[in-house]
Amino acid sequence: MKEKILSLISERINENKFEKIRLRPFIESDKLKSEELELIINELQSLYDSIYALYEN
């Protein structure tokens, strides 16, 4: 179960990172979208780290 949860979160992190890179030329003129993507990535990374730590203990 842990692996599935971490895998799903990791996939979303990677999808958002890819989206941010792919849209970089367009995002430069749209700072709000860039900030939203960064917030989503950071929230998902924190969730991933928390779940990982929970299962490691």
N, C-alpha and C positions, 0 to 999 in steps of 0.2 A: 504494500500500500504506500509506504514512504517513497519508494522509487517512482511510483506512478504520479504521486502528488508533485514531487520535485521535478519530474520530467515535464509535466504539464506547465508548471511555473517557468521552468527554464525555456521551454518552447516559446512561451509568450514574451519572455525577456528578449529572446533572439529575434522574434518577429518584429518587436517594436524597435530594436536596434537597427535591423535591416531597413525597416520603414523610414527611420530617421536618416540613415545614410542615403537611401534611394531618393528621398525627398529633399536632401540638403540644399540643392539649388533653389527650390521653391520655398523652403523653410526660411532661408536667409531673409526673405522679405516678410515672413510671417513668424515673428518671434513668439507669439502666443502659442502657436501650434508646436513649436520647438520646445517651449517650456512645458507644455502639457505632456509631450512624449517623454521628456526627461523625468517628469514627476512620475509617470506611469512606470517607467523603467526602474526608477529608484524604489518605488513602493513594491514592485514585484521582486526586486532583488532583496529587499528587507524581509519580505514574506518568505522567500526561498531560504535565506540565511537563518531565520527564526525556526522554520520547520526543520531544517537540517540540524541545527543545534539541539532542538528538542529531541530528535530521534537519536542523536549521538550520545546523549546523557543516559 
